[in-house]
């Protein structure tokens, strides 16, 4: 695996880790969870995912708290960036590691508890039924619990931006819950370390020509998840940065 910043792999868990096949015959599914200072939520997130029968790969993006230790105790494989690089960089590290360790399907999953592990089988079923390489979680086809009006409007703006810039007829964007086949994951090469990676992923999916499908999922906007999430002004800045980057090409 080649990465552009120092990282550590938790020795004990990795040394004894033998990926087990999921309940889905013949498929090794790895759930990739980028995390930064998530000691409060990461243990429950890993427990819920493993309860569904899937392995967890946590990339601790240079946390200053006990995120890595809590994740290891909960049974996840843990890779650590020695310095914070951003969620996009953490996801790329996870994708590289999962591909290097024989993953057939990679699921990206947030560490703050806003995603539901029970939606993972739904994403996997969609990949199979649609013969797709990407299953994109969609809160508007599903449920967004406690989604504020202001965030709803910003997310809709993100949908408009993605449609204009990629040509993809998506109805949700900036949703971190998604599944991709090995072939799909191989075309993802993130250069945006920040939250702008979510739009970059869709851009690369569009350019790949691979089949994608949207899947109804539930997003829980708990008080904790909202506090940890992107502020509205930062979300607007992401859209502006991505638009400027496109205009300069």
C-alpha positions as CSV (number, residue, x, y, z in Angstrom):
1,X,0.0,0.0,0.0
2,X,1.3,3.4,-0.9
3,X,0.3,6.4,1.0
4,X,1.6,10.0,1.2
5,X,1.7,10.5,4.9
6,X,3.1,8.5,7.9
7,X,0.7,5.9,9.3
8,X,0.8,3.1,11.8
9,X,-1.0,-0.2,11.7
10,X,-2.1,-1.6,15.1
11,X,0.3,-4.4,15.6
12,X,-1.5,-6.9,17.7
13,X,-4.9,-6.9,15.8
14,X,-3.3,-6.9,12.4
15,X,-0.8,-9.7,13.4
16,X,-3.7,-12.0,14.3
17,X,-6.2,-10.7,11.8
18,X,-7.6,-13.3,9.4
19,X,-10.4,-11.8,7.4
20,X,-13.5,-14.0,7.7
21,X,-15.9,-14.4,4.9
22,X,-19.2,-12.6,5.3
23,X,-22.5,-14.3,5.6
24,X,-22.7,-13.7,1.9
25,X,-21.0,-16.8,0.3
26,X,-17.8,-16.1,-1.5
27,X,-17.6,-12.4,-0.7
28,X,-15.1,-10.7,1.7
29,X,-16.8,-7.5,2.7
30,X,-14.7,-4.9,4.6
31,X,-16.4,-1.9,6.2
32,X,-14.0,1.1,6.1
33,X,-14.5,3.7,8.8
34,X,-12.5,6.9,8.8
35,X,-12.3,8.4,12.3
36,X,-11.0,11.5,14.1
37,X,-11.5,11.8,17.8
38,X,-14.5,9.5,17.9
39,X,-13.8,7.6,21.1
40,X,-17.3,8.3,22.3
41,X,-19.1,6.6,19.3
42,X,-16.6,4.3,17.6
43,X,-17.1,1.3,19.9
44,X,-20.8,1.2,19.3
45,X,-20.4,1.7,15.6
46,X,-18.0,-1.2,15.3
47,X,-20.2,-3.4,17.5
48,X,-23.2,-2.8,15.3
49,X,-21.3,-3.5,12.1
50,X,-19.7,-6.7,13.4
51,X,-23.1,-7.8,14.6
52,X,-24.2,-7.8,11.0
53,X,-21.3,-10.1,10.2
54,X,-18.8,-7.8,8.6
55,X,-15.2,-6.9,9.3
56,X,-14.3,-3.3,10.3
57,X,-11.3,-1.4,9.1
58,X,-10.8,1.9,11.1
59,X,-8.4,4.5,9.8
60,X,-7.7,6.7,12.8
61,X,-6.7,10.1,11.2
62,X,-4.3,11.2,13.9
63,X,-6.8,11.4,16.8
64,X,-5.7,13.0,20.0
65,X,-8.1,10.8,22.1
66,X,-8.5,7.1,22.6
67,X,-10.2,6.4,19.3
68,X,-7.6,3.8,18.1
69,X,-7.6,1.9,21.4
70,X,-11.4,1.8,21.7
71,X,-11.6,0.6,18.1
72,X,-9.0,-2.2,18.7
73,X,-10.9,-3.4,21.8
74,X,-14.1,-3.5,19.8
75,X,-12.5,-5.9,17.3
76,X,-11.6,-3.6,14.4
77,X,-8.4,-3.6,12.3
78,X,-6.9,-0.2,13.0
79,X,-4.6,1.9,10.8
80,X,-3.3,5.2,12.2
81,X,-2.3,8.3,10.3
82,X,0.4,9.9,12.6
83,X,-0.9,13.3,11.7
84,X,-4.5,14.4,10.7
85,X,-4.9,14.5,7.0
86,X,-8.7,14.6,6.5
87,X,-11.5,12.2,5.8
88,X,-10.7,11.9,2.1
89,X,-7.1,10.8,2.9
90,X,-8.4,8.3,5.5
91,X,-10.8,6.8,3.0
92,X,-8.1,6.4,0.4
93,X,-5.8,4.7,2.9
94,X,-8.7,2.3,3.8
95,X,-9.4,1.6,0.1
96,X,-5.8,0.9,-0.6
97,X,-5.5,-1.4,2.4
98,X,-8.7,-3.3,1.7
99,X,-7.7,-3.9,-1.9
100,X,-4.3,-5.1,-0.8
101,X,-6.0,-7.5,1.6
102,X,-8.3,-9.3,-0.8
103,X,-11.5,-7.4,-0.2
104,X,-14.3,-8.2,-2.7
105,X,-16.5,-5.3,-1.5
106,X,-15.7,-2.2,0.4
107,X,-18.4,-0.3,2.3
108,X,-17.6,3.2,3.5
109,X,-19.2,4.1,6.8
110,X,-19.1,7.1,9.2
111,X,-17.8,6.9,12.7
112,X,-20.2,9.3,14.4
113,X,-23.2,6.9,14.5
114,X,-25.3,8.6,11.9
115,X,-25.3,5.5,9.7
116,X,-27.1,2.2,10.4
117,X,-25.3,-1.1,10.0
118,X,-28.6,-2.7,9.1
119,X,-28.4,-0.8,5.8
120,X,-25.2,-2.5,4.7
121,X,-26.9,-5.8,3.5
122,X,-29.3,-3.6,1.5
123,X,-26.3,-2.0,-0.3
124,X,-24.8,-5.4,-1.0
125,X,-28.0,-6.7,-2.4
126,X,-28.3,-3.7,-4.7
127,X,-24.8,-4.4,-6.1
128,X,-25.9,-7.9,-7.0
129,X,-29.4,-7.2,-8.2
130,X,-28.3,-4.3,-10.4
131,X,-25.0,-5.9,-11.5
132,X,-23.5,-2.5,-10.4
133,X,-20.1,-1.6,-9.1
134,X,-21.3,1.2,-6.8
135,X,-24.3,1.3,-4.5
136,X,-24.8,4.8,-3.2
137,X,-26.8,5.4,0.0
138,X,-29.6,7.8,-0.5
139,X,-31.3,9.5,2.5
140,X,-34.0,11.2,0.3
141,X,-35.2,7.9,-1.0
142,X,-35.0,6.5,2.5
143,X,-35.2,8.5,5.8
144,X,-33.3,11.5,7.2
145,X,-34.1,11.7,10.9
146,X,-33.9,15.2,12.4
147,X,-32.5,16.7,9.2
148,X,-32.7,20.5,9.6
149,X,-34.2,22.6,6.8
150,X,-30.9,24.6,6.3
151,X,-28.9,21.4,5.8
152,X,-31.6,19.9,3.6
153,X,-31.3,23.0,1.3
154,X,-27.5,22.7,1.2
155,X,-27.7,19.0,0.4
156,X,-30.1,19.8,-2.5
157,X,-27.6,22.4,-3.7
158,X,-25.0,19.7,-3.6
159,X,-27.2,17.4,-5.8
160,X,-27.6,20.2,-8.3
161,X,-23.8,20.8,-8.4
162,X,-23.1,17.1,-8.9
163,X,-25.6,16.8,-11.7
164,X,-24.2,19.8,-13.5
165,X,-20.5,18.9,-13.1
166,X,-20.7,15.1,-13.5
167,X,-23.8,14.4,-15.6
168,X,-24.9,11.8,-13.0
169,X,-28.6,11.9,-12.3
170,X,-28.2,11.4,-8.6
171,X,-30.8,12.5,-6.0
172,X,-28.4,12.6,-3.0
173,X,-24.8,13.6,-2.6
174,X,-22.2,13.9,0.2
175,X,-23.6,10.7,1.7
176,X,-20.7,8.7,3.2
177,X,-22.6,5.4,3.2
178,X,-21.8,3.5,0.0
179,X,-20.6,0.2,-1.2
180,X,-18.3,-0.6,-4.1
181,X,-17.0,-3.7,-5.7
182,X,-13.3,-4.4,-6.0
183,X,-13.4,-3.2,-9.6
184,X,-15.2,-0.1,-8.6
185,X,-12.8,0.7,-5.7
186,X,-9.8,0.4,-8.1
187,X,-10.9,3.5,-10.0
188,X,-11.1,5.7,-6.9
189,X,-8.0,7.8,-6.4
190,X,-8.8,10.7,-4.1
191,X,-6.7,13.8,-4.2
192,X,-9.0,15.9,-2.0
193,X,-8.1,15.1,1.6
194,X,-10.9,17.2,3.0
195,X,-14.7,16.7,2.9
196,X,-14.6,17.7,-0.8
197,X,-13.7,14.0,-1.5
198,X,-17.4,13.1,-1.5
199,X,-18.0,15.1,-4.7
200,X,-14.7,13.8,-6.1
201,X,-15.8,10.2,-5.6
202,X,-19.0,10.9,-7.7
203,X,-16.9,12.6,-10.4
204,X,-14.6,9.6,-10.6
205,X,-17.6,7.2,-10.7
206,X,-19.0,9.2,-13.6
207,X,-15.8,9.1,-15.5
208,X,-15.3,5.4,-15.0
209,X,-18.4,4.5,-16.9
210,X,-19.1,1.8,-14.3
211,X,-22.7,1.1,-13.3
212,X,-24.0,2.7,-10.2
213,X,-27.3,2.5,-8.3
214,X,-28.9,4.6,-5.5
215,X,-30.2,2.7,-2.4
216,X,-32.6,4.0,0.3
217,X,-30.9,4.3,3.7
218,X,-31.5,6.0,7.0
219,X,-29.3,8.8,8.3
220,X,-29.7,9.7,12.0
221,X,-28.9,13.4,12.7
222,X,-28.3,13.0,16.4
223,X,-27.1,15.9,18.5
224,X,-23.6,14.3,18.6
225,X,-23.5,13.6,14.8
226,X,-24.5,17.1,14.0
227,X,-22.0,18.6,16.3
228,X,-19.2,16.5,14.7
229,X,-20.4,17.1,11.2
230,X,-19.7,19.8,8.6
231,X,-20.9,23.3,9.4
232,X,-23.0,24.9,6.7
233,X,-20.4,27.5,5.9
234,X,-17.8,24.8,5.4
235,X,-20.1,22.9,3.1
236,X,-20.6,26.0,0.9
237,X,-16.8,26.5,0.8
238,X,-16.4,22.9,-0.5
239,X,-18.8,23.5,-3.4
240,X,-17.0,26.7,-4.3
241,X,-13.6,25.1,-4.2
242,X,-14.8,22.2,-6.4
243,X,-16.4,24.6,-8.9
244,X,-13.2,26.7,-9.1
245,X,-11.1,23.6,-9.6
246,X,-13.4,22.6,-12.6
247,X,-13.2,26.0,-14.1
248,X,-9.4,25.9,-14.0
249,X,-9.2,22.6,-15.9
